[in-house]
Structure formats: structure tokens, C-alpha cells
Amino acid sequence: MAGMRILFIHQNFPGQFKHLAPALAARGHEVVALGINQPSVALPGVKVVLHKPQFTAAAPGRDADTASLHELRSKMERGASVARALQAMQREGFTPDLIYAHPGWGEAFYVKDVFPDARLIVYAEYFYGADGGDSSFDPEFSRPAEGDNRRLHTKNLHLMHALTHADKGVSPTEFQRDRHPLPLRQRIDVIHDGIDTQRFAPAAQTFVSLRNAGLRLTAQDEVVTFAVRELEPYRGYHIFMRALPELLARRPKAHVIIVGGSGASYGAAAPAGTTWRNIFHAEVAGRIDPQRVHFVGKLPHANLTQLMQVSTVHAYLTYPFVLSWSLMEAMSTGCMIVASDTAPVREHVRHGETGLLVDFFDHEALADTIVRAIEQRNELTPLRAAARAHVVNNLDLATNCLPAQINLLSSVLGAPL
């Protein structure tokens, strides 16, 4: 068919659209992306336009309700900034046939006001709520306060607004879809973003050099990996650190490599003047060998892949929340997975089949399970193979997820892309 005009909206484009956007451009469609931050890598055929929201400063000492309203206002300001950018595109002659937006920060608020005839798909990443989700999961950090439910309802307003006006929603897991109220859930398809299983593949001869420690690690060594965007409670960093004393005592040759920054991506920031990394490292520092625990910060993706390829056991913990790409990438490389028995992990890690699951809060069980996985590394080889097979068969980018995404867009447009 004749080339279509497709607009992606994401504050940190490309985000979840890093494969889909250039794939559509390669098919001859005009693809434009609107974001706040300049992408670090240019995508072939994709024109990127930036907008700059003007945020109203928050009043000091505000109460919970006022803080919620300020957060909503900031999302509306993002939406208004997007609308102004869309109007500028319109004046320049660009009218999209399809808009695919991530609404998580308010960007989708007013897109239909500017382009009422455009088809709209929204990336339905997470709907906040108290039951079965992240907000009240961890009693160590979830202390009920007056106004919590009102805060969560307000936090969802922009998401509900976006889905109400959308032709379709997309969630990467069933858990994330099912967080939404039933009338909205029925409009959401489950399609994962996709894993490049050719890139994330086993490589027996790979090695990792830790220059500061003077180490060269291979798949023949005992390597336990833990990789997250930020070292914070949402991703179980505190639980993992508490498992290390027993783990290291029972496996005196094991090295633990911890990947992640010192900030907070999802939960609350650490108390002023410190970081979650330092707080939980200090909790166990006197009981672990610093020569065998290696904090490597954030790694380029190529180095992270090499690390997973030499990993004996890869630990992944999370609250019931958005699932990390890193879990499926680790599975695709054939890692032995020890993960928290939480949604949506269970959708991909089946205990005793594609990995081993432990109670999120039980650091003793975590240590014991990792130790047993090291001890039985040869016997558990079928689990590693099954983990990769699961990703290849269900989440492969080229053969599964990308075609499904393009088919969804085609169905919304009523014409093949």
C-alpha cells in the first residue's frame, strides 16, 4: 500500500519502539518520533522532533493530596507541550495516519485534540493500584499513609484518559495488561517488545575482564550476576545483598558481579545524603569478601551480554511490576535463572523448567538456591536450554514480536503495512 505517516511519542524515544520504528521506515512509511531527550543513536529512516515542557515548580512542604495534584499537573503540562509540538507539525504539513504513544508521563493527553482522525495506539505499561501490585508489596518500605489510595487514583488518571481515547493498547505481559480495569483491559493486546535472540545467544568462549580486580572470568568460573538499571528495593537489591554472606561462605571460589546505577528508577529515593547501594552494602559489608563482590556500575549492552554469557547463575528479583528486558535477555543467552516468585516473572520462568523461583523476601532461600544451582550446574543444563528455547519460541524479535506488532498496527489502520 502507499506509504503511511506514523508518529511515535515517547519522552525517551526510542524506548519500547527501538525496533518497530525503523522497521516501519524500512517498509517505505514516513516515520516521525516526538520526545524530550535526544536519542543516543540515530534510527535509520526515523525523524526525531524534540519538545520542551515547561514545568510549574512544586510548593515546598506540600501535603500528599497537593503533591498528587502537582504530579497530575506536570503530566498535563507534558501533554500540552506535546500538543504544541503537534500543532507545529500540522502547520508544516505533517498529519499522521497513526500515532503510537507511551502515555506514562502524560504525553498522550491531547493528541486527539490536534489530530482527531488519526488512529491511536497506547503502550499500556503499568496501571497503579494497591492490590497485587508494587505499592503495598514490600512491608519494609510500604508504610500505609493517609491519602495513599487517592494518590494512586490520581496517578492513573492520565493512563485512563489515554486508553479511553485509544483504538488499541499494548502491554508486554499478561500481568501488566491485567492490572487495568476490565473495560480498559479488553482493549489491550499482549505483545512483548521482542528479544534479538541471535544477539543474545550462548557463547562458550566468551570472557569478561574486571581490570580493577585483575580478573579474567570465563564460563568455567563460578560467576553470579545481578543486573538492574538502578540498585534499589523495587528490583530486590536489598534481598540480594542479604543473601551474599551465606552464598560467599558456602562457595569460596564464587565471584559476584553487580550491575546497576546508584539512583532510583521506580521507587522512592534513598534518604538524603546516601544511596540504596550504600545502605544495603553497609548492612553486610563486614560479612562479605570485598575481593569477590564487584560493583561495575552501568555497562554498555555489549558488555552486559558478555557478562551474561559467562554467568553461572543470574539472579533476578522484582516487585510485582514492569518486567525488565534483562531477564529475557539473560534467558536468551542460556543463563541459569534464579528469580523471585512474583508476577510477571512467573509468565516466563517456570520453576524447575526454565529456571528456579524463590520467595522474594527469603534471602536465605535465595542464597541456598543459588548455591545449589552452582553445585548442580551440569545437571541443570536442561533448564538453561529450556530458558533459551522459551524466549526463541515466544519472544523472538524477528519471527514473533515484530511481526505481531506490525500486524496490530495494520489491523488498527485497516490496511496492511
C-alpha positions in Angstrom: 0.0 0.0 0.0 1.0 3.6 -0.3 3.3 4.9 2.5 1.6 5.8 5.7 2.6 8.6 8.1 3.3 7.1 11.6 4.1 9.2 14.7 5.7 7.7 17.8 5.6 9.6 21.1 7.9 8.7 24.0 9.7 11.0 26.3 12.9 8.9 26.0 12.4 7.7 22.4 13.1 5.1 21.1 12.3 3.2 24.4 10.0 0.3 23.5 9.8 1.4 19.9 13.5 1.0 19.0 12.9 -1.9 16.7 9.4 -1.1 15.4 10.0 2.4 14.3 13.0 1.7 11.9 11.2 -1.5 10.7 8.3 0.6 9.5 10.6 3.2 7.9 12.3 0.4 6.0 8.9 -0.6 4.6 8.6 2.9 3.0 6.5 4.6 5.6 7.2 8.2 6.9 8.1 7.7 10.5 8.5 10.6 12.9 9.2 10.4 16.6 8.4 13.1 19.3 10.4 13.0 22.5 12.1 15.2 25.2 15.6 13.7 25.1 17.8 13.3 22.0 18.3 9.6 21.3 21.9 8.4 21.8 21.7 6.5 18.5 20.0 7.6 15.3 17.5 5.1 13.9 17.5 4.7 10.1 14.7 6.5 8.4 13.2 7.9 11.6 13.0 11.7 12.0 13.2 12.8 15.7 11.5 16.0 16.9 12.0 17.3 20.4 9.7 19.3 22.6 10.4 21.1 25.9 7.7 21.0 28.6 7.5 24.0 31.0 7.0 22.6 34.4 5.4 24.5 37.3 7.6 24.4 40.4 6.2 22.3 43.3 5.4 24.2 46.5 7.6 23.2 49.5 6.0 21.4 52.4 3.1 20.2 50.4 0.7 17.5 51.7 0.0 14.2 49.9 -3.0 15.4 48.1 -1.3 18.6 46.9 1.7 16.5 45.8 -0.6 14.3 43.8 -2.3 17.2 42.1 1.1 18.7 41.3 2.1 15.4 39.7 -1.0 15.4 37.6 -0.4 19.0 36.6 3.1 18.1 35.5 1.7 15.4 33.3 -0.9 17.8 31.8 2.0 20.2 31.1 3.8 17.5 29.2 0.6 16.8 27.3 0.2 20.5 26.5 3.9 20.6 25.3 3.2 17.6 23.0 0.1 19.3 21.7 2.0 22.5 20.8 4.6 20.3 19.0 1.9 18.5 17.1 0.3 21.8 16.1 3.7 22.9 14.7 4.0 19.7 12.7 0.5 20.2 11.4 1.4 23.7 10.2 4.3 22.2 8.4 2.0 19.8 6.6 2.5 16.6 8.6 -0.7 14.8 9.6 -0.2 11.3 10.9 -2.4 8.3 9.9 -1.4 6.5 13.1 0.0 7.7 16.5 1.7 5.2 18.8 2.3 6.8 22.2 3.7 5.9 25.6 1.3 7.8 27.9 3.2 7.1 31.1 4.2 10.7 31.7 1.2 12.5 30.3 2.3 12.9 26.7 -0.9 11.4 25.2 -3.3 13.8 27.0 -4.2 16.0 24.0 -3.1 14.2 20.9 -6.6 13.5 19.7 -7.5 17.2 20.1 -4.9 18.1 17.5 -5.3 15.0 15.2 -8.8 13.7 15.9 -8.8 11.5 12.8 -5.5 9.7 13.5 -5.7 6.2 14.8 -4.2 6.0 18.3 -2.4 3.1 20.0 -1.0 3.5 23.5 1.7 1.4 25.2 -0.1 0.3 28.4 2.9 -0.3 30.6 1.6 -0.2 34.1 -1.7 0.7 35.9 -1.1 1.6 39.5 -3.2 0.1 42.3 -3.0 -1.4 45.8 -4.0 -5.0 45.2 -1.4 -7.4 43.8 1.0 -4.7 42.6 4.0 -2.8 43.7 2.6 -0.1 46.0 2.0 -2.3 49.1 4.2 -5.3 48.3 7.2 -4.7 50.5 6.4 -4.0 54.1 9.9 -2.8 54.7 9.2 0.2 52.5 5.4 0.3 52.1 4.0 2.1 55.1 0.3 3.0 54.6 -0.3 6.7 54.8 -3.4 8.8 54.7 -4.2 9.6 51.1 -2.4 6.6 49.5 -5.5 5.4 47.6 -6.3 8.9 46.4 -2.7 9.3 45.3 -2.9 6.1 43.2 -6.2 7.0 41.7 -4.9 10.4 40.7 -1.7 8.7 39.4 -3.9 6.7 37.0 -6.0 9.5 35.5 -3.7 10.2 32.5 -3.5 6.5 31.8 -7.2 6.0 31.8 -7.7 9.1 29.7 -5.2 7.8 27.1 -6.8 4.3 26.9 -10.3 5.7 26.7 -9.3 7.6 23.5 -7.2 4.9 22.0 -8.1 2.4 19.4 -5.8 -0.2 21.0 -3.5 -0.7 23.9 -0.4 -2.9 24.0 1.1 -4.5 27.1 4.3 -6.7 27.1 3.0 -9.2 29.7 -0.4 -10.5 30.8 0.3 -9.2 34.3 0.7 -5.7 33.1 -2.4 -5.9 30.9 -4.5 -7.4 33.8 -3.6 -4.5 36.1 -6.0 -2.4 34.1 -9.8 -2.2 34.9 -11.8 -4.7 32.9 -13.3 -2.2 30.4 -9.8 -0.9 29.5 -8.2 -4.4 29.7 -10.4 -5.6 26.9 -8.8 -3.1 24.6 -5.2 -4.2 25.3 -3.3 -6.8 23.4 -0.3 -8.6 24.9 2.7 -8.3 22.7 6.2 -8.3 24.0 8.7 -5.8 22.8 10.9 -8.6 21.5 14.3 -10.1 22.1 17.0 -10.3 19.5 17.8 -14.0 20.2 20.6 -14.0 17.6 22.4 -11.3 19.5 21.6 -12.6 23.0 22.9 -16.2 22.5 25.2 -18.5 24.3 28.9 -18.1 23.6 31.0 -20.7 25.4 34.3 -19.0 24.7 33.4 -15.5 25.9 35.3 -14.0 28.8 34.9 -10.9 31.0 37.8 -8.9 32.3 37.5 -6.9 35.5 40.5 -4.7 35.2 40.2 -3.1 38.6 40.2 -6.5 40.2 42.8 -8.1 37.9 40.3 -10.8 37.0 39.5 -12.7 33.8 36.3 -14.7 34.2 35.0 -17.4 31.8 32.1 -19.7 31.8 34.2 -22.3 33.6 34.4 -20.0 36.7 31.7 -19.6 39.3 30.1 -16.3 38.4 26.9 -15.0 40.0 25.4 -12.0 38.2 22.8 -9.4 39.3 21.9 -6.7 36.8 19.4 -3.9 37.1 19.1 -0.3 35.9 19.4 1.1 39.5 20.3 -0.7 42.7 17.0 -0.2 44.6 14.4 -2.2 46.6 12.0 -2.4 43.6 14.4 -4.8 42.0 15.3 -6.7 45.1 18.7 -5.3 45.7 18.3 -5.4 49.4 17.3 -9.0 49.4 20.2 -10.0 47.1 22.8 -8.3 49.3 21.4 -10.0 52.4 21.9 -13.4 50.6 25.6 -12.7 49.9 27.2 -13.6 53.3 25.9 -17.2 53.1 26.4 -17.5 49.4 30.1 -16.5 49.6 30.8 -18.6 52.7 29.5 -21.7 51.0 31.1 -21.1 47.6 34.6 -19.7 48.4 35.6 -19.5 44.7 32.5 -17.6 43.6 32.6 -14.1 42.3 29.5 -11.9 42.4 29.2 -9.1 39.7 26.6 -6.5 40.4 25.4 -4.2 37.6 23.4 -1.0 38.1 23.5 2.6 39.0 23.2 4.2 42.4 19.9 6.1 41.8 16.3 5.1 41.9 14.2 4.4 38.7 10.9 3.3 40.2 10.6 3.6 43.9 11.4 6.3 46.4 14.9 7.7 46.5 17.2 6.7 49.4 17.4 9.1 52.4 19.2 12.3 51.6 22.9 12.0 51.6 23.1 8.3 50.8 22.1 5.7 48.3 20.3 2.4 48.4 23.5 0.8 47.1 25.5 2.1 50.1 22.8 1.4 52.7 22.5 -2.3 51.9 26.2 -2.8 51.1 27.0 -1.4 54.5 24.5 -3.8 56.1 26.5 -6.8 55.1 30.0 -5.3 54.4 31.6 -6.9 57.4 30.4 -10.3 56.4 31.4 -10.5 52.7 34.8 -10.6 50.9 35.2 -7.4 49.0 37.6 -9.1 46.7 34.8 -11.3 45.4 31.9 -8.8 45.2 32.3 -6.4 42.2 30.1 -3.4 41.6 30.6 -2.4 38.0 28.0 0.3 37.6 26.1 0.6 34.4 27.5 -1.3 31.5 27.2 -0.9 27.7 24.8 -3.5 26.3 27.6 -5.5 24.6 29.5 -5.9 27.9 26.3 -6.9 29.7 25.7 -9.6 27.1 29.2 -10.9 27.6 28.7 -10.9 31.4 25.5 -13.0 31.0 27.3 -15.4 28.7 29.9 -16.3 31.4 27.3 -16.3 34.2 26.9 -19.5 36.2 23.7 -18.2 37.9 21.8 -15.0 37.0 19.7 -13.7 39.9 16.6 -11.6 39.1 14.3 -10.1 41.7 11.4 -7.7 41.3 8.3 -6.4 43.0 5.1 -7.2 41.0 5.8 -4.5 38.5 7.1 -3.9 35.0 9.3 -6.8 33.9 12.9 -6.0 32.9 14.2 -6.8 29.4 17.3 -8.0 31.1 15.6 -11.1 32.4 14.6 -12.3 28.9 18.0 -11.3 27.5 19.6 -13.5 30.2 17.3 -16.4 29.4 18.1 -16.0 25.7 21.8 -16.3 26.4 21.2 -19.5 28.2 21.7 -18.3 31.8 20.7 -20.4 34.7 18.0 -18.2 36.2 17.2 -17.9 39.9 14.3 -15.4 40.2 11.7 -14.1 42.6 8.4 -15.9 42.6 6.4 -12.8 41.6 4.2 -11.7 38.8 5.1 -11.2 36.0 8.3 -13.3 36.4 6.1 -16.5 36.5 4.9 -15.9 33.0 8.4 -16.7 31.7 10.3 -18.5 34.4 8.6 -21.8 35.3 10.1 -23.4 38.4 12.1 -26.5 37.6 11.6 -26.0 33.8 13.1 -22.7 32.7 14.6 -21.6 36.0 14.2 -21.7 39.7 11.9 -19.5 41.7 12.2 -18.3 45.3 10.1 -16.2 47.7 11.1 -12.6 47.1 11.6 -11.9 50.8 13.5 -15.0 51.7 17.2 -14.1 51.3 18.2 -17.4 53.0 16.3 -19.4 50.3 17.8 -17.2 47.7 21.3 -18.0 48.8 20.6 -21.7 49.2 19.0 -21.9 45.7 22.0 -20.1 44.1 24.4 -22.4 45.9 22.5 -25.5 44.7 22.4 -24.1 41.2 26.2 -23.8 41.2 26.7 -27.2 42.7 24.3 -28.8 40.2 25.3 -26.7 37.2 25.8 -29.7 34.9 22.5 -31.4 36.0 20.6 -28.1 35.4 21.9 -27.6 31.9 18.4 -28.6 30.5 16.9 -25.6 32.4 19.3 -23.3 30.7 18.5 -24.7 27.3 14.7 -24.6 28.1 15.0 -20.9 29.1 16.6 -20.0 25.8 14.1 -22.1 23.9 11.2 -20.3 25.6 12.5 -16.9 24.5 13.3 -18.1 21.0 9.8 -19.7 20.6 7.8 -17.0 22.2 9.7 -13.7 22.4 12.0 -13.6 19.4 12.0 -10.2 17.8 12.3 -11.1 14.1 10.0 -14.1 14.0 7.4 -13.4 16.7 7.1 -10.0 18.3 7.9 -7.6 15.5 5.5 -9.3 13.1 2.8 -9.3 15.8 3.4 -5.5 16.4 3.2 -4.7 12.7 0.0 -6.9 12.3 -1.6 -5.0 15.2 -0.8 -1.6 13.6 -2.2 -2.9 10.3 -5.4 -4.0 12.0 -5.9 -0.6 13.6 -5.3 1.1 10.3 -7.4 -1.3 8.4 -4.7 -1.9 5.8 -1.5 -3.9 5.6 1.7 -2.2 6.5 
